[in-house]
Amino acid sequence: MMSLTEVNRTGVLTNQVRYKLKSYIDVFATLVIIQLLGVLLSFDGSAMSSYTGYAIEMEAYYYSADIVMGFTIVWGFVVSLLLTTKAYREDDFAFVANRMTSHFSSIIFIGIASVIGGMTAVLSGFLLQVLMYYGIGYQNILISEGLTEPLYMLTGMAGAVLFIFLFSSLGYFVGMLAQVHWVMVIVVPAAFIGVTIMLNLNVMPWLGAFFFQESSFPVFLTKIVLATAVLFTVAGLISNRLEVKR
């Protein structure tokens, strides 16, 4: 049987998430704007190839939602970082809350934002194709076979959501470091880079391959879950330390 304390804690957590979704609705308006900007910037194409033969000259332009995805990742990073600022953190205490419920409500909000951002980023690729066909008048458009397969599209959406969630958790972690002292944002990465150089470790290429070149989705999911768990846990410990100082 669930105790009254657990019920109250769940209720407070739910109310905080609802409050954040209503209060921070502007961040989703910003998401729409930057994704539309990304679509417009994608009109030039992400790549181009040409072929010239006997009486034949052909040019092929490749269009994707890569720019939109990049903008969305930056959006998730910035939004998560803003959640750690003093003004945003103190908003949570409009409820009978503690630092733990505030921390978990922020994680849930970031998760919801990542889902919305990831889904709309992938779907923007179809919007780009429609605009190219009807707006600019490109009649000969070849759509990747994978994009028409539901499983492939769902996997792509899930991957986009996970990438946004990963960088959002990094933004949350960086934001918490900045709350300790803004110098920490410089000192910690500098120390990390310095140690890797001294030990002659190629960490950055390894991290890039570790996350971005994983071919197995279950393994990729496990990596993202573990990485975000570490970042959010450390951020939570920093948050508790800030509360003690107050």
The 8 nearest C-alpha neighbors of each residue, nearest first, counted from 0:
[[1, 2, 3, 5, 6, 4, 7, 9],
 [2, 0, 5, 3, 6, 4, 7, 9],
 [1, 3, 5, 4, 6, 0, 7, 8],
 [2, 4, 6, 5, 7, 1, 8, 0],
 [3, 5, 7, 2, 6, 8, 1, 9],
 [6, 4, 8, 2, 7, 3, 9, 1],
 [7, 5, 3, 9, 4, 8, 10, 2],
 [8, 6, 10, 4, 9, 5, 11, 3],
 [7, 9, 5, 11, 10, 6, 4, 12],
 [10, 8, 12, 6, 7, 11, 5, 13],
 [11, 9, 7, 13, 8, 12, 6, 14],
 [10, 12, 14, 8, 13, 9, 7, 15],
 [11, 13, 9, 15, 10, 14, 100, 104],
 [14, 12, 10, 16, 15, 11, 9, 17],
 [15, 13, 11, 17, 12, 16, 18, 10],
 [14, 16, 18, 12, 17, 13, 11, 104],
 [15, 17, 19, 13, 104, 18, 14, 108],
 [18, 16, 14, 20, 15, 19, 21, 13],
 [17, 19, 15, 21, 16, 20, 22, 14],
 [18, 20, 22, 16, 21, 17, 23, 15],
 [19, 21, 17, 18, 23, 22, 24, 16],
 [22, 20, 18, 19, 24, 23, 17, 16],
 [23, 21, 19, 24, 20, 18, 25, 17],
 [22, 24, 25, 19, 20, 21, 26, 27],
 [23, 25, 26, 21, 27, 22, 20, 28],
 [26, 24, 28, 23, 27, 29, 22, 30],
 [25, 27, 29, 28, 24, 23, 30, 78],
 [28, 26, 30, 29, 25, 24, 31, 23],
 [27, 29, 25, 31, 30, 26, 32, 24],
 [28, 30, 26, 32, 27, 31, 33, 25],
 [31, 29, 27, 28, 33, 32, 34, 26],
 [32, 30, 28, 34, 29, 33, 35, 27],
 [33, 31, 29, 35, 30, 34, 36, 28],
 [34, 32, 36, 30, 35, 31, 37, 29],
 [33, 35, 37, 31, 36, 67, 32, 30],
 [36, 34, 38, 32, 37, 33, 31, 39],
 [37, 35, 33, 39, 34, 38, 32, 40],
 [36, 38, 67, 34, 40, 35, 39, 66],
 [37, 39, 35, 41, 36, 40, 127, 34],
 [40, 38, 36, 41, 37, 42, 35, 127],
 [39, 41, 37, 38, 42, 36, 43, 66],
 [42, 40, 38, 39, 44, 43, 37, 66],
 [43, 41, 44, 40, 39, 38, 62, 131],
 [44, 42, 41, 40, 45, 62, 60, 46],
 [45, 43, 62, 42, 41, 61, 46, 60],
 [44, 46, 62, 61, 63, 41, 43, 47],
 [47, 45, 61, 44, 60, 48, 62, 43],
 [46, 48, 60, 59, 61, 49, 44, 45],
 [49, 47, 59, 58, 60, 46, 50, 61],
 [50, 48, 58, 57, 59, 51, 47, 56],
 [51, 49, 57, 56, 58, 52, 48, 55],
 [50, 52, 56, 55, 57, 49, 53, 54],
 [51, 53, 55, 54, 56, 50, 57, 49],
 [52, 54, 55, 51, 56, 50, 57, 49],
 [55, 53, 52, 56, 51, 57, 50, 58],
 [56, 54, 52, 53, 51, 57, 50, 58],
 [55, 57, 51, 50, 52, 54, 58, 49],
 [56, 58, 50, 49, 51, 55, 59, 48],
 [59, 57, 49, 48, 50, 60, 56, 47],
 [60, 58, 48, 47, 49, 61, 57, 50],
 [61, 59, 47, 44, 46, 62, 48, 58],
 [62, 60, 46, 44, 45, 47, 59, 63],
 [63, 61, 44, 45, 60, 41, 64, 46],
 [62, 64, 65, 124, 45, 61, 41, 44],
 [63, 65, 124, 67, 66, 68, 123, 121],
 [66, 64, 68, 67, 63, 69, 45, 41],
 [67, 65, 69, 68, 37, 64, 70, 41],
 [68, 66, 37, 70, 64, 34, 69, 65],
 [69, 67, 71, 65, 66, 70, 120, 64],
 [68, 70, 66, 72, 71, 67, 65, 73],
 [71, 69, 67, 73, 68, 72, 74, 66],
 [70, 72, 74, 68, 73, 69, 67, 75],
 [71, 73, 163, 75, 69, 74, 70, 68],
 [72, 74, 76, 70, 71, 75, 77, 69],
 [75, 73, 71, 77, 72, 76, 78, 70],
 [76, 74, 167, 72, 78, 73, 77, 79],
 [75, 77, 167, 170, 73, 79, 74, 166],
 [78, 76, 80, 74, 79, 75, 81, 73],
 [79, 77, 81, 75, 80, 76, 74, 82],
 [80, 78, 171, 82, 76, 170, 81, 77],
 [79, 81, 174, 171, 170, 77, 78, 82],
 [82, 80, 78, 83, 79, 84, 77, 174],
 [83, 81, 79, 80, 87, 84, 78, 88],
 [82, 84, 81, 174, 80, 175, 88, 85],
 [85, 83, 81, 87, 86, 82, 88, 178],
 [84, 86, 88, 87, 89, 83, 178, 82],
 [85, 87, 89, 88, 84, 90, 83, 82],
 [88, 86, 90, 82, 89, 84, 85, 83],
 [89, 87, 85, 90, 86, 91, 83, 84],
 [88, 90, 91, 86, 87, 92, 85, 93],
 [91, 89, 87, 88, 92, 93, 86, 94],
 [92, 90, 89, 93, 88, 101, 94, 15],
 [91, 93, 94, 90, 89, 96, 95, 97],
 [92, 94, 91, 90, 95, 89, 96, 15],
 [95, 93, 92, 96, 91, 11, 15, 14],
 [96, 94, 92, 93, 11, 97, 91, 8],
 [97, 95, 94, 92, 100, 11, 101, 98],
 [96, 98, 99, 100, 101, 95, 92, 91],
 [97, 99, 101, 100, 102, 239, 96, 238],
 [98, 100, 102, 101, 97, 103, 235, 239],
 [101, 99, 103, 102, 12, 97, 98, 104],
 [100, 102, 98, 104, 99, 103, 91, 105],
 [101, 103, 99, 105, 100, 104, 98, 106],
 [104, 102, 106, 100, 105, 101, 107, 99],
 [103, 105, 107, 101, 16, 106, 102, 12],
 [104, 106, 108, 102, 103, 107, 109, 101],
 [105, 107, 103, 109, 104, 108, 110, 102],
 [108, 106, 110, 104, 109, 105, 111, 103],
 [107, 109, 105, 111, 110, 106, 104, 112],
 [108, 110, 112, 106, 107, 111, 113, 105],
 [109, 111, 107, 113, 108, 112, 106, 114],
 [112, 110, 108, 114, 113, 109, 107, 115],
 [111, 113, 109, 115, 110, 114, 116, 108],
 [114, 112, 116, 110, 160, 164, 111, 115],
 [115, 113, 111, 117, 160, 112, 116, 118],
 [116, 114, 112, 118, 113, 117, 119, 111],
 [115, 117, 113, 119, 114, 118, 112, 120],
 [118, 116, 160, 159, 120, 114, 115, 119],
 [117, 119, 115, 121, 120, 156, 116, 114],
 [118, 120, 122, 116, 121, 117, 123, 115],
 [121, 119, 117, 123, 118, 122, 68, 67],
 [120, 122, 123, 118, 119, 124, 156, 117],
 [123, 121, 119, 124, 125, 120, 118, 126],
 [124, 122, 126, 120, 125, 121, 119, 127],
 [123, 125, 64, 127, 122, 126, 121, 63],
 [124, 126, 128, 127, 123, 122, 129, 121],
 [127, 125, 123, 129, 124, 128, 130, 122],
 [126, 128, 124, 130, 125, 129, 131, 123],
 [127, 129, 125, 131, 126, 130, 132, 124],
 [130, 128, 126, 132, 131, 127, 133, 125],
 [131, 129, 134, 127, 133, 132, 128, 126],
 [130, 132, 135, 128, 129, 134, 137, 133],
 [133, 131, 137, 136, 129, 130, 138, 134],
 [134, 132, 136, 130, 131, 129, 135, 137],
 [135, 133, 130, 131, 136, 132, 129, 137],
 [136, 134, 131, 137, 133, 132, 130, 138],
 [135, 137, 132, 133, 134, 138, 131, 130],
 [136, 138, 132, 131, 139, 135, 140, 133],
 [139, 137, 132, 136, 140, 133, 131, 135],
 [140, 138, 137, 141, 132, 136, 142, 59],
 [139, 141, 138, 142, 137, 132, 128, 131],
 [140, 142, 143, 139, 144, 61, 138, 128],
 [143, 141, 144, 140, 146, 147, 145, 128],
 [142, 144, 145, 146, 141, 147, 148, 140],
 [145, 143, 146, 147, 142, 148, 141, 151],
 [144, 146, 148, 143, 147, 151, 152, 149],
 [147, 145, 144, 143, 148, 152, 151, 142],
 [146, 148, 145, 144, 149, 152, 143, 151],
 [147, 149, 145, 151, 146, 150, 152, 144],
 [150, 148, 152, 151, 153, 147, 146, 145],
 [151, 149, 153, 152, 148, 154, 155, 145],
 [150, 152, 154, 148, 149, 153, 145, 155],
 [151, 153, 155, 149, 154, 150, 146, 156],
 [154, 152, 156, 150, 155, 151, 149, 157],
 [155, 153, 157, 151, 152, 156, 158, 150],
 [154, 156, 152, 158, 153, 157, 151, 159],
 [157, 155, 153, 159, 158, 154, 118, 117],
 [156, 158, 154, 160, 155, 159, 153, 161],
 [157, 159, 155, 161, 156, 160, 154, 162],
 [160, 158, 117, 156, 162, 157, 161, 155],
 [159, 161, 117, 157, 114, 163, 113, 158],
 [162, 160, 164, 158, 159, 163, 165, 157],
 [161, 163, 165, 159, 164, 160, 158, 166],
 [164, 162, 72, 160, 166, 165, 161, 113],
 [163, 165, 167, 161, 113, 162, 166, 168],
 [166, 164, 162, 168, 167, 163, 227, 161],
 [165, 167, 169, 163, 168, 164, 76, 170],
 [166, 168, 76, 164, 170, 75, 169, 165],
 [169, 167, 171, 165, 170, 166, 227, 164],
 [168, 170, 166, 172, 167, 171, 173, 165],
 [171, 169, 76, 80, 167, 173, 168, 79],
 [170, 172, 80, 79, 168, 174, 169, 173],
 [171, 173, 169, 234, 175, 174, 170, 230],
 [174, 172, 176, 170, 175, 171, 169, 177],
 [173, 175, 80, 177, 171, 172, 176, 83],
 [176, 174, 178, 172, 177, 173, 83, 234],
 [177, 175, 173, 179, 178, 174, 183, 184],
 [176, 178, 181, 180, 174, 175, 179, 184],
 [179, 177, 175, 180, 176, 174, 181, 84],
 [178, 180, 176, 177, 175, 181, 241, 183],
 [181, 179, 177, 182, 178, 183, 176, 184],
 [180, 182, 177, 183, 184, 178, 179, 176],
 [181, 183, 180, 184, 185, 186, 177, 187],
 [184, 182, 186, 185, 181, 180, 187, 176],
 [185, 183, 182, 181, 177, 186, 187, 176],
 [186, 184, 183, 182, 187, 188, 189, 181],
 [185, 187, 183, 189, 188, 184, 190, 182],
 [186, 188, 190, 189, 183, 185, 184, 191],
 [189, 187, 191, 190, 186, 185, 192, 184],
 [190, 188, 186, 192, 191, 187, 193, 185],
 [189, 191, 193, 187, 188, 192, 186, 194],
 [192, 190, 188, 194, 189, 193, 187, 195],
 [191, 193, 189, 195, 190, 194, 188, 196],
 [194, 192, 190, 196, 191, 195, 189, 197],
 [193, 195, 197, 191, 196, 192, 198, 190],
 [194, 196, 200, 192, 198, 193, 197, 199],
 [197, 195, 199, 193, 194, 198, 200, 192],
 [198, 196, 194, 199, 195, 193, 200, 192],
 [197, 199, 195, 196, 200, 194, 193, 201],
 [200, 198, 196, 197, 195, 201, 194, 202],
 [199, 201, 195, 198, 202, 196, 197, 194],
 [202, 200, 203, 204, 205, 199, 195, 196],
 [201, 203, 205, 200, 204, 206, 195, 207],
 [202, 204, 206, 205, 201, 207, 208, 200],
 [205, 203, 207, 206, 202, 201, 208, 209],
 [204, 206, 202, 208, 203, 207, 209, 201],
 [207, 205, 209, 203, 208, 204, 202, 210],
 [208, 206, 204, 205, 209, 211, 210, 203],
 [207, 209, 212, 205, 211, 206, 210, 204],
 [210, 208, 206, 207, 205, 211, 212, 213],
 [209, 211, 208, 207, 212, 213, 206, 219],
 [212, 210, 208, 207, 213, 209, 206, 214],
 [213, 211, 208, 210, 214, 209, 207, 219],
 [212, 214, 215, 211, 210, 219, 209, 208],
 [213, 215, 212, 216, 219, 218, 211, 217],
 [216, 214, 218, 217, 213, 219, 220, 212],
 [215, 217, 219, 218, 220, 214, 213, 154],
 [218, 216, 220, 219, 215, 221, 222, 214],
 [219, 217, 221, 220, 215, 216, 222, 213],
 [220, 218, 216, 222, 217, 221, 213, 215],
 [221, 219, 217, 223, 218, 222, 216, 224],
 [222, 220, 218, 224, 219, 223, 225, 217],
 [221, 223, 219, 225, 220, 224, 226, 218],
 [222, 224, 226, 220, 225, 221, 227, 219],
 [223, 225, 221, 227, 222, 226, 228, 220],
 [224, 226, 228, 222, 223, 227, 221, 229],
 [227, 225, 223, 229, 228, 224, 222, 230],
 [226, 228, 230, 224, 229, 225, 168, 165],
 [229, 227, 225, 231, 226, 230, 232, 224],
 [228, 230, 232, 226, 227, 231, 233, 225],
 [231, 229, 227, 233, 232, 228, 172, 234],
 [230, 232, 234, 228, 233, 229, 227, 235],
 [233, 231, 235, 229, 234, 230, 228, 236],
 [232, 234, 236, 235, 230, 231, 229, 237],
 [235, 233, 231, 172, 237, 232, 236, 175],
 [236, 234, 238, 232, 233, 237, 231, 239],
 [237, 235, 233, 239, 238, 234, 240, 232],
 [236, 238, 240, 234, 235, 239, 233, 241],
 [237, 239, 235, 241, 236, 240, 234, 242],
 [240, 238, 242, 236, 241, 237, 235, 243],
 [239, 241, 237, 243, 242, 238, 236, 244],
 [242, 240, 238, 244, 239, 243, 237, 245],
 [241, 243, 239, 245, 240, 244, 238, 98],
 [244, 242, 240, 245, 241, 239, 238, 237],
 [245, 243, 241, 242, 240, 239, 238, 179],
 [244, 242, 243, 241, 240, 239, 238, 85]]
